[in-house]
């Protein structure tokens, strides 16, 4: 598990149309993580436009736009956050869609167990951090290659 300092730096967006689920999630996890709540996919998109979010947890069954549809709709604009789908229904089609269309990291069934969900969130953040670090290293390597190519061209001209 991550230390308390590391956990508090994790920004989670939890999307669910049921207020009781939103309140319970925040009550259980606010002391470990920075929690932002949204009652709909539309609200979730507004949050993503305004804040840096590391992990998105969304309920599958919501009016208007399902969790899978929400996750799939934000891939282009917000590819970095780790995605998790939460549902109380044993809907195998939703899980398959989530993996294929919404690019989810993990499927969580309701009711969730707090300790298991904390471990899953911590592991998801590790994946997020590794991806960010990998992206940074790749950018540094590309820049170094460009500089080397420039130096080689200059030496060839001399």
CNS distance restraints for C-alpha pairs under 8 A (distance, minus, plus):
assign (resid   1 and name CA) (resid 119 and name CA) 6.48 0.50 0.50
assign (resid   1 and name CA) (resid 122 and name CA) 6.45 0.50 0.50
assign (resid   2 and name CA) (resid   6 and name CA) 5.90 0.50 0.50
assign (resid   2 and name CA) (resid   7 and name CA) 5.99 0.50 0.50
assign (resid   2 and name CA) (resid 122 and name CA) 6.41 0.50 0.50
assign (resid   3 and name CA) (resid   7 and name CA) 6.13 0.50 0.50
assign (resid   4 and name CA) (resid   8 and name CA) 6.17 0.50 0.50
assign (resid   4 and name CA) (resid  32 and name CA) 6.51 0.50 0.50
assign (resid   5 and name CA) (resid   9 and name CA) 6.80 0.50 0.50
assign (resid   6 and name CA) (resid  10 and name CA) 7.15 0.50 0.50
assign (resid   7 and name CA) (resid  32 and name CA) 5.52 0.50 0.50
assign (resid   7 and name CA) (resid  33 and name CA) 5.52 0.50 0.50
assign (resid   7 and name CA) (resid 122 and name CA) 7.48 0.50 0.50
assign (resid   8 and name CA) (resid  31 and name CA) 7.59 0.50 0.50
assign (resid   8 and name CA) (resid  32 and name CA) 5.39 0.50 0.50
assign (resid   8 and name CA) (resid  33 and name CA) 4.49 0.50 0.50
assign (resid   8 and name CA) (resid  34 and name CA) 6.01 0.50 0.50
assign (resid   9 and name CA) (resid  33 and name CA) 6.67 0.50 0.50
assign (resid   9 and name CA) (resid  34 and name CA) 6.84 0.50 0.50
assign (resid  10 and name CA) (resid  33 and name CA) 5.45 0.50 0.50
assign (resid  10 and name CA) (resid  34 and name CA) 5.98 0.50 0.50
assign (resid  10 and name CA) (resid  53 and name CA) 7.93 0.50 0.50
assign (resid  10 and name CA) (resid  54 and name CA) 6.34 0.50 0.50
assign (resid  10 and name CA) (resid  55 and name CA) 7.69 0.50 0.50
assign (resid  10 and name CA) (resid 125 and name CA) 7.23 0.50 0.50
assign (resid  11 and name CA) (resid  33 and name CA) 6.37 0.50 0.50
assign (resid  11 and name CA) (resid  34 and name CA) 4.79 0.50 0.50
assign (resid  11 and name CA) (resid  35 and name CA) 6.13 0.50 0.50
assign (resid  11 and name CA) (resid  36 and name CA) 7.54 0.50 0.50
assign (resid  11 and name CA) (resid  52 and name CA) 7.16 0.50 0.50
assign (resid  11 and name CA) (resid  53 and name CA) 5.07 0.50 0.50
assign (resid  11 and name CA) (resid  54 and name CA) 5.29 0.50 0.50
assign (resid  11 and name CA) (resid  55 and name CA) 6.51 0.50 0.50
assign (resid  12 and name CA) (resid  33 and name CA) 6.99 0.50 0.50
assign (resid  12 and name CA) (resid  34 and name CA) 6.09 0.50 0.50
assign (resid  12 and name CA) (resid  35 and name CA) 5.02 0.50 0.50
assign (resid  12 and name CA) (resid  36 and name CA) 6.12 0.50 0.50
assign (resid  12 and name CA) (resid  53 and name CA) 5.91 0.50 0.50
assign (resid  12 and name CA) (resid  54 and name CA) 6.06 0.50 0.50
assign (resid  12 and name CA) (resid  55 and name CA) 4.84 0.50 0.50
assign (resid  12 and name CA) (resid  56 and name CA) 5.81 0.50 0.50
assign (resid  12 and name CA) (resid  57 and name CA) 7.37 0.50 0.50
assign (resid  13 and name CA) (resid  35 and name CA) 6.12 0.50 0.50
assign (resid  13 and name CA) (resid  36 and name CA) 4.86 0.50 0.50
assign (resid  13 and name CA) (resid  37 and name CA) 5.83 0.50 0.50
assign (resid  13 and name CA) (resid  38 and name CA) 7.30 0.50 0.50
assign (resid  13 and name CA) (resid  44 and name CA) 7.36 0.50 0.50
assign (resid  13 and name CA) (resid  47 and name CA) 7.91 0.50 0.50
assign (resid  13 and name CA) (resid  53 and name CA) 6.52 0.50 0.50
assign (resid  13 and name CA) (resid  55 and name CA) 6.34 0.50 0.50
assign (resid  13 and name CA) (resid  56 and name CA) 4.82 0.50 0.50
assign (resid  13 and name CA) (resid  57 and name CA) 6.21 0.50 0.50
assign (resid  14 and name CA) (resid  22 and name CA) 7.22 0.50 0.50
assign (resid  14 and name CA) (resid  25 and name CA) 7.96 0.50 0.50
assign (resid  14 and name CA) (resid  35 and name CA) 7.21 0.50 0.50
assign (resid  14 and name CA) (resid  36 and name CA) 6.29 0.50 0.50
assign (resid  14 and name CA) (resid  37 and name CA) 5.02 0.50 0.50
assign (resid  14 and name CA) (resid  38 and name CA) 6.26 0.50 0.50
assign (resid  14 and name CA) (resid  56 and name CA) 6.04 0.50 0.50
assign (resid  14 and name CA) (resid  57 and name CA) 4.85 0.50 0.50
assign (resid  14 and name CA) (resid  58 and name CA) 5.72 0.50 0.50
assign (resid  15 and name CA) (resid  22 and name CA) 7.59 0.50 0.50
assign (resid  15 and name CA) (resid  37 and name CA) 6.02 0.50 0.50
assign (resid  15 and name CA) (resid  38 and name CA) 4.74 0.50 0.50
assign (resid  15 and name CA) (resid  39 and name CA) 5.80 0.50 0.50
assign (resid  15 and name CA) (resid  40 and name CA) 6.18 0.50 0.50
assign (resid  15 and name CA) (resid  41 and name CA) 6.85 0.50 0.50
assign (resid  15 and name CA) (resid  44 and name CA) 6.39 0.50 0.50
assign (resid  15 and name CA) (resid  56 and name CA) 7.70 0.50 0.50
assign (resid  15 and name CA) (resid  57 and name CA) 6.29 0.50 0.50
assign (resid  15 and name CA) (resid  58 and name CA) 4.54 0.50 0.50
assign (resid  15 and name CA) (resid  59 and name CA) 6.25 0.50 0.50
assign (resid  16 and name CA) (resid  21 and name CA) 6.95 0.50 0.50
assign (resid  16 and name CA) (resid  22 and name CA) 6.37 0.50 0.50
assign (resid  16 and name CA) (resid  37 and name CA) 7.96 0.50 0.50
assign (resid  16 and name CA) (resid  38 and name CA) 6.51 0.50 0.50
assign (resid  16 and name CA) (resid  39 and name CA) 5.18 0.50 0.50
assign (resid  16 and name CA) (resid  40 and name CA) 6.26 0.50 0.50
assign (resid  16 and name CA) (resid  58 and name CA) 6.06 0.50 0.50
assign (resid  16 and name CA) (resid  59 and name CA) 5.21 0.50 0.50
assign (resid  16 and name CA) (resid  62 and name CA) 6.94 0.50 0.50
assign (resid  17 and name CA) (resid  22 and name CA) 7.99 0.50 0.50
assign (resid  17 and name CA) (resid  38 and name CA) 7.75 0.50 0.50
assign (resid  17 and name CA) (resid  39 and name CA) 4.51 0.50 0.50
assign (resid  17 and name CA) (resid  40 and name CA) 5.69 0.50 0.50
assign (resid  17 and name CA) (resid  59 and name CA) 7.86 0.50 0.50
assign (resid  17 and name CA) (resid  62 and name CA) 5.84 0.50 0.50
assign (resid  17 and name CA) (resid  63 and name CA) 7.58 0.50 0.50
assign (resid  18 and name CA) (resid  22 and name CA) 6.49 0.50 0.50
assign (resid  18 and name CA) (resid  39 and name CA) 7.05 0.50 0.50
assign (resid  19 and name CA) (resid  23 and name CA) 6.07 0.50 0.50
assign (resid  19 and name CA) (resid  39 and name CA) 7.31 0.50 0.50
assign (resid  20 and name CA) (resid  24 and name CA) 6.04 0.50 0.50
assign (resid  21 and name CA) (resid  25 and name CA) 6.02 0.50 0.50
assign (resid  22 and name CA) (resid  26 and name CA) 6.22 0.50 0.50
assign (resid  22 and name CA) (resid  37 and name CA) 6.55 0.50 0.50
assign (resid  22 and name CA) (resid  38 and name CA) 7.97 0.50 0.50
assign (resid  22 and name CA) (resid  39 and name CA) 7.90 0.50 0.50
assign (resid  23 and name CA) (resid  27 and name CA) 6.01 0.50 0.50
assign (resid  24 and name CA) (resid  28 and name CA) 6.10 0.50 0.50
assign (resid  25 and name CA) (resid  29 and name CA) 6.10 0.50 0.50
assign (resid  26 and name CA) (resid  30 and name CA) 5.21 0.50 0.50
assign (resid  26 and name CA) (resid  35 and name CA) 6.42 0.50 0.50
assign (resid  26 and name CA) (resid  37 and name CA) 7.92 0.50 0.50
assign (resid  28 and name CA) (resid 114 and name CA) 7.38 0.50 0.50
assign (resid  29 and name CA) (resid  33 and name CA) 6.07 0.50 0.50
assign (resid  29 and name CA) (resid  35 and name CA) 7.48 0.50 0.50
assign (resid  30 and name CA) (resid  34 and name CA) 6.17 0.50 0.50
assign (resid  30 and name CA) (resid  35 and name CA) 5.97 0.50 0.50
assign (resid  36 and name CA) (resid  47 and name CA) 7.93 0.50 0.50
assign (resid  37 and name CA) (resid  44 and name CA) 7.81 0.50 0.50
assign (resid  38 and name CA) (resid  43 and name CA) 5.33 0.50 0.50
assign (resid  38 and name CA) (resid  44 and name CA) 5.27 0.50 0.50
assign (resid  38 and name CA) (resid  47 and name CA) 7.78 0.50 0.50
assign (resid  39 and name CA) (resid  43 and name CA) 6.42 0.50 0.50
assign (resid  39 and name CA) (resid  44 and name CA) 7.58 0.50 0.50
assign (resid  40 and name CA) (resid  44 and name CA) 6.20 0.50 0.50
assign (resid  40 and name CA) (resid  62 and name CA) 7.24 0.50 0.50
assign (resid  40 and name CA) (resid  63 and name CA) 7.94 0.50 0.50
assign (resid  40 and name CA) (resid  65 and name CA) 7.84 0.50 0.50
assign (resid  41 and name CA) (resid  45 and name CA) 6.24 0.50 0.50
assign (resid  41 and name CA) (resid  65 and name CA) 6.31 0.50 0.50
assign (resid  41 and name CA) (resid  66 and name CA) 7.78 0.50 0.50
assign (resid  41 and name CA) (resid  67 and name CA) 7.47 0.50 0.50
assign (resid  41 and name CA) (resid  70 and name CA) 5.69 0.50 0.50
assign (resid  42 and name CA) (resid  46 and name CA) 6.54 0.50 0.50
assign (resid  43 and name CA) (resid  47 and name CA) 6.37 0.50 0.50
assign (resid  44 and name CA) (resid  48 and name CA) 6.29 0.50 0.50
assign (resid  45 and name CA) (resid  49 and name CA) 6.27 0.50 0.50
assign (resid  45 and name CA) (resid  74 and name CA) 7.59 0.50 0.50
assign (resid  46 and name CA) (resid  50 and name CA) 6.47 0.50 0.50
assign (resid  47 and name CA) (resid  51 and name CA) 5.88 0.50 0.50
assign (resid  48 and name CA) (resid  52 and name CA) 6.71 0.50 0.50
assign (resid  48 and name CA) (resid  53 and name CA) 6.59 0.50 0.50
assign (resid  48 and name CA) (resid  78 and name CA) 7.53 0.50 0.50
assign (resid  53 and name CA) (resid  81 and name CA) 6.17 0.50 0.50
assign (resid  54 and name CA) (resid  80 and name CA) 7.27 0.50 0.50
assign (resid  54 and name CA) (resid  81 and name CA) 4.61 0.50 0.50
assign (resid  54 and name CA) (resid  82 and name CA) 6.28 0.50 0.50
assign (resid  54 and name CA) (resid 125 and name CA) 6.98 0.50 0.50
assign (resid  54 and name CA) (resid 128 and name CA) 6.91 0.50 0.50
assign (resid  55 and name CA) (resid  81 and name CA) 5.06 0.50 0.50
assign (resid  55 and name CA) (resid  82 and name CA) 4.69 0.50 0.50
assign (resid  55 and name CA) (resid  83 and name CA) 6.01 0.50 0.50
assign (resid  55 and name CA) (resid  84 and name CA) 7.67 0.50 0.50
assign (resid  55 and name CA) (resid 121 and name CA) 7.66 0.50 0.50
assign (resid  55 and name CA) (resid 124 and name CA) 7.36 0.50 0.50
assign (resid  55 and name CA) (resid 125 and name CA) 7.12 0.50 0.50
assign (resid  56 and name CA) (resid  81 and name CA) 6.43 0.50 0.50
assign (resid  56 and name CA) (resid  82 and name CA) 6.11 0.50 0.50
assign (resid  56 and name CA) (resid  83 and name CA) 4.92 0.50 0.50
assign (resid  56 and name CA) (resid  84 and name CA) 6.09 0.50 0.50
assign (resid  57 and name CA) (resid  83 and name CA) 6.13 0.50 0.50
assign (resid  57 and name CA) (resid  84 and name CA) 4.71 0.50 0.50
assign (resid  57 and name CA) (resid  85 and name CA) 5.85 0.50 0.50
assign (resid  57 and name CA) (resid  86 and name CA) 6.73 0.50 0.50
assign (resid  58 and name CA) (resid  67 and name CA) 5.54 0.50 0.50
assign (resid  58 and name CA) (resid  84 and name CA) 6.44 0.50 0.50
assign (resid  58 and name CA) (resid  85 and name CA) 5.24 0.50 0.50
assign (resid  58 and name CA) (resid  86 and name CA) 5.72 0.50 0.50
assign (resid  59 and name CA) (resid  66 and name CA) 7.64 0.50 0.50
assign (resid  59 and name CA) (resid  67 and name CA) 5.46 0.50 0.50
assign (resid  59 and name CA) (resid  85 and name CA) 5.96 0.50 0.50
assign (resid  59 and name CA) (resid  86 and name CA) 4.59 0.50 0.50
assign (resid  59 and name CA) (resid  87 and name CA) 5.47 0.50 0.50
assign (resid  60 and name CA) (resid  66 and name CA) 5.23 0.50 0.50
assign (resid  60 and name CA) (resid  67 and name CA) 4.03 0.50 0.50
assign (resid  60 and name CA) (resid  68 and name CA) 6.34 0.50 0.50
assign (resid  60 and name CA) (resid  85 and name CA) 6.35 0.50 0.50
assign (resid  60 and name CA) (resid  86 and name CA) 6.05 0.50 0.50
assign (resid  60 and name CA) (resid  87 and name CA) 5.39 0.50 0.50
assign (resid  60 and name CA) (resid  94 and name CA) 7.54 0.50 0.50
assign (resid  61 and name CA) (resid  66 and name CA) 5.41 0.50 0.50
assign (resid  61 and name CA) (resid  67 and name CA) 6.53 0.50 0.50
assign (resid  61 and name CA) (resid  87 and name CA) 7.03 0.50 0.50
assign (resid  62 and name CA) (resid  66 and name CA) 5.19 0.50 0.50
assign (resid  62 and name CA) (resid  67 and name CA) 6.94 0.50 0.50
assign (resid  65 and name CA) (resid  69 and name CA) 5.91 0.50 0.50
assign (resid  65 and name CA) (resid  70 and name CA) 6.22 0.50 0.50
assign (resid  66 and name CA) (resid  70 and name CA) 6.14 0.50 0.50
assign (resid  67 and name CA) (resid  71 and name CA) 6.14 0.50 0.50
assign (resid  67 and name CA) (resid  85 and name CA) 6.75 0.50 0.50
assign (resid  68 and name CA) (resid  72 and name CA) 6.03 0.50 0.50
assign (resid  68 and name CA) (resid  85 and name CA) 7.49 0.50 0.50
assign (resid  68 and name CA) (resid  94 and name CA) 7.15 0.50 0.50
assign (resid  68 and name CA) (resid  97 and name CA) 6.67 0.50 0.50
assign (resid  68 and name CA) (resid  98 and name CA) 5.11 0.50 0.50
assign (resid  68 and name CA) (resid 101 and name CA) 7.09 0.50 0.50
assign (resid  68 and name CA) (resid 102 and name CA) 5.45 0.50 0.50
assign (resid  69 and name CA) (resid  73 and name CA) 5.99 0.50 0.50
assign (resid  69 and name CA) (resid 101 and name CA) 7.96 0.50 0.50
assign (resid  69 and name CA) (resid 102 and name CA) 7.11 0.50 0.50
assign (resid  70 and name CA) (resid  74 and name CA) 6.58 0.50 0.50
assign (resid  70 and name CA) (resid 102 and name CA) 7.78 0.50 0.50
assign (resid  71 and name CA) (resid  75 and name CA) 6.61 0.50 0.50
assign (resid  71 and name CA) (resid  83 and name CA) 7.21 0.50 0.50
assign (resid  71 and name CA) (resid  98 and name CA) 7.84 0.50 0.50
assign (resid  71 and name CA) (resid 101 and name CA) 7.85 0.50 0.50
assign (resid  71 and name CA) (resid 102 and name CA) 4.74 0.50 0.50
assign (resid  71 and name CA) (resid 103 and name CA) 7.55 0.50 0.50
assign (resid  71 and name CA) (resid 104 and name CA) 7.92 0.50 0.50
assign (resid  72 and name CA) (resid 101 and name CA) 5.46 0.50 0.50
assign (resid  72 and name CA) (resid 102 and name CA) 4.16 0.50 0.50
assign (resid  72 and name CA) (resid 103 and name CA) 7.32 0.50 0.50
assign (resid  73 and name CA) (resid 102 and name CA) 7.89 0.50 0.50
assign (resid  74 and name CA) (resid  78 and name CA) 5.46 0.50 0.50
assign (resid  74 and name CA) (resid  79 and name CA) 7.16 0.50 0.50
assign (resid  75 and name CA) (resid  79 and name CA) 4.73 0.50 0.50
assign (resid  75 and name CA) (resid 102 and name CA) 7.42 0.50 0.50
assign (resid  80 and name CA) (resid 128 and name CA) 7.28 0.50 0.50
assign (resid  81 and name CA) (resid 128 and name CA) 6.94 0.50 0.50
assign (resid  82 and name CA) (resid 104 and name CA) 7.14 0.50 0.50
assign (resid  82 and name CA) (resid 105 and name CA) 6.28 0.50 0.50
assign (resid  82 and name CA) (resid 124 and name CA) 6.39 0.50 0.50
assign (resid  82 and name CA) (resid 125 and name CA) 7.50 0.50 0.50
assign (resid  82 and name CA) (resid 127 and name CA) 7.90 0.50 0.50
assign (resid  82 and name CA) (resid 128 and name CA) 6.37 0.50 0.50
assign (resid  83 and name CA) (resid 102 and name CA) 7.73 0.50 0.50
assign (resid  83 and name CA) (resid 103 and name CA) 7.00 0.50 0.50
assign (resid  83 and name CA) (resid 104 and name CA) 4.69 0.50 0.50
assign (resid  83 and name CA) (resid 105 and name CA) 5.46 0.50 0.50
assign (resid  83 and name CA) (resid 106 and name CA) 7.12 0.50 0.50
assign (resid  84 and name CA) (resid 104 and name CA) 5.34 0.50 0.50
assign (resid  84 and name CA) (resid 105 and name CA) 5.67 0.50 0.50
assign (resid  84 and name CA) (resid 106 and name CA) 4.95 0.50 0.50
assign (resid  84 and name CA) (resid 107 and name CA) 5.79 0.50 0.50
assign (resid  84 and name CA) (resid 108 and name CA) 7.17 0.50 0.50
assign (resid  85 and name CA) (resid  95 and name CA) 7.99 0.50 0.50
assign (resid  85 and name CA) (resid  98 and name CA) 7.22 0.50 0.50
assign (resid  85 and name CA) (resid 104 and name CA) 6.80 0.50 0.50
assign (resid  85 and name CA) (resid 106 and name CA) 6.58 0.50 0.50
assign (resid  85 and name CA) (resid 107 and name CA) 4.94 0.50 0.50
assign (resid  85 and name CA) (resid 108 and name CA) 6.03 0.50 0.50
assign (resid  86 and name CA) (resid 107 and name CA) 6.13 0.50 0.50
assign (resid  86 and name CA) (resid 108 and name CA) 4.73 0.50 0.50
assign (resid  86 and name CA) (resid 109 and name CA) 5.64 0.50 0.50
assign (resid  86 and name CA) (resid 110 and name CA) 6.64 0.50 0.50
assign (resid  87 and name CA) (resid 108 and name CA) 6.59 0.50 0.50
assign (resid  87 and name CA) (resid 109 and name CA) 5.13 0.50 0.50
assign (resid  87 and name CA) (resid 110 and name CA) 5.49 0.50 0.50
assign (resid  88 and name CA) (resid 109 and name CA) 5.49 0.50 0.50
assign (resid  88 and name CA) (resid 110 and name CA) 4.27 0.50 0.50
assign (resid  88 and name CA) (resid 111 and name CA) 6.64 0.50 0.50
assign (resid  89 and name CA) (resid 109 and name CA) 7.47 0.50 0.50
assign (resid  89 and name CA) (resid 110 and name CA) 7.69 0.50 0.50
assign (resid  90 and name CA) (resid 109 and name CA) 7.90 0.50 0.50
assign (resid  91 and name CA) (resid  95 and name CA) 6.64 0.50 0.50
assign (resid  92 and name CA) (resid  96 and name CA) 6.21 0.50 0.50
assign (resid  93 and name CA) (resid  97 and name CA) 6.02 0.50 0.50
assign (resid  94 and name CA) (resid  98 and name CA) 5.93 0.50 0.50
assign (resid  95 and name CA) (resid  99 and name CA) 6.26 0.50 0.50
assign (resid  95 and name CA) (resid 107 and name CA) 7.03 0.50 0.50
assign (resid  96 and name CA) (resid 100 and name CA) 6.12 0.50 0.50
assign (resid  97 and name CA) (resid 101 and name CA) 5.40 0.50 0.50
assign (resid  97 and name CA) (resid 102 and name CA) 6.89 0.50 0.50
assign (resid  98 and name CA) (resid 102 and name CA) 4.60 0.50 0.50
assign (resid  98 and name CA) (resid 103 and name CA) 6.15 0.50 0.50
assign (resid  98 and name CA) (resid 104 and name CA) 5.81 0.50 0.50
assign (resid  99 and name CA) (resid 103 and name CA) 4.90 0.50 0.50
assign (resid  99 and name CA) (resid 104 and name CA) 5.17 0.50 0.50
assign (resid  99 and name CA) (resid 105 and name CA) 7.69 0.50 0.50
assign (resid 105 and name CA) (resid 124 and name CA) 7.34 0.50 0.50
assign (resid 106 and name CA) (resid 120 and name CA) 7.92 0.50 0.50
assign (resid 108 and name CA) (resid 112 and name CA) 6.88 0.50 0.50
assign (resid 108 and name CA) (resid 117 and name CA) 7.98 0.50 0.50
assign (resid 112 and name CA) (resid 116 and name CA) 7.67 0.50 0.50
assign (resid 112 and name CA) (resid 117 and name CA) 6.75 0.50 0.50
assign (resid 113 and name CA) (resid 117 and name CA) 6.13 0.50 0.50
assign (resid 114 and name CA) (resid 118 and name CA) 6.15 0.50 0.50
assign (resid 115 and name CA) (resid 119 and name CA) 6.33 0.50 0.50
assign (resid 116 and name CA) (resid 120 and name CA) 6.21 0.50 0.50
assign (resid 117 and name CA) (resid 121 and name CA) 6.05 0.50 0.50
assign (resid 118 and name CA) (resid 122 and name CA) 6.12 0.50 0.50
assign (resid 119 and name CA) (resid 123 and name CA) 6.16 0.50 0.50
assign (resid 120 and name CA) (resid 124 and name CA) 6.06 0.50 0.50
assign (resid 121 and name CA) (resid 125 and name CA) 6.18 0.50 0.50
assign (resid 122 and name CA) (resid 126 and name CA) 6.35 0.50 0.50
assign (resid 123 and name CA) (resid 127 and name CA) 6.44 0.50 0.50
assign (resid 124 and name CA) (resid 128 and name CA) 6.24 0.50 0.50
assign (resid 125 and name CA) (resid 129 and name CA) 6.03 0.50 0.50
assign (resid 126 and name CA) (resid 130 and name CA) 6.10 0.50 0.50
assign (resid 127 and name CA) (resid 131 and name CA) 6.13 0.50 0.50
assign (resid 128 and name CA) (resid 132 and name CA) 6.26 0.50 0.50
assign (resid 129 and name CA) (resid 133 and name CA) 6.09 0.50 0.50
assign (resid 130 and name CA) (resid 134 and name CA) 5.97 0.50 0.50
assign (resid 131 and name CA) (resid 135 and name CA) 6.11 0.50 0.50
assign (resid 132 and name CA) (resid 136 and name CA) 6.26 0.50 0.50
assign (resid 133 and name CA) (resid 137 and name CA) 6.19 0.50 0.50
assign (resid 134 and name CA) (resid 138 and name CA) 6.10 0.50 0.50
assign (resid 135 and name CA) (resid 139 and name CA) 6.22 0.50 0.50
assign (resid 136 and name CA) (resid 140 and name CA) 6.22 0.50 0.50
assign (resid 137 and name CA) (resid 141 and name CA) 6.08 0.50 0.50
assign (resid 138 and name CA) (resid 142 and name CA) 6.18 0.50 0.50
assign (resid 139 and name CA) (resid 143 and name CA) 6.22 0.50 0.50
assign (resid 140 and name CA) (resid 144 and name CA) 6.13 0.50 0.50
assign (resid 141 and name CA) (resid 145 and name CA) 6.11 0.50 0.50
assign (resid 142 and name CA) (resid 146 and name CA) 6.23 0.50 0.50
assign (resid 143 and name CA) (resid 147 and name CA) 6.29 0.50 0.50
assign (resid 144 and name CA) (resid 148 and name CA) 6.16 0.50 0.50
assign (resid 145 and name CA) (resid 149 and name CA) 6.10 0.50 0.50
assign (resid 146 and name CA) (resid 150 and name CA) 6.19 0.50 0.50
assign (resid 147 and name CA) (resid 151 and name CA) 6.23 0.50 0.50
assign (resid 148 and name CA) (resid 152 and name CA) 6.08 0.50 0.50
assign (resid 149 and name CA) (resid 153 and name CA) 6.14 0.50 0.50
assign (resid 150 and name CA) (resid 154 and name CA) 6.23 0.50 0.50
assign (resid 151 and name CA) (resid 155 and name CA) 6.19 0.50 0.50
assign (resid 152 and name CA) (resid 156 and name CA) 6.19 0.50 0.50
assign (resid 153 and name CA) (resid 157 and name CA) 6.33 0.50 0.50
assign (resid 154 and name CA) (resid 158 and name CA) 6.40 0.50 0.50
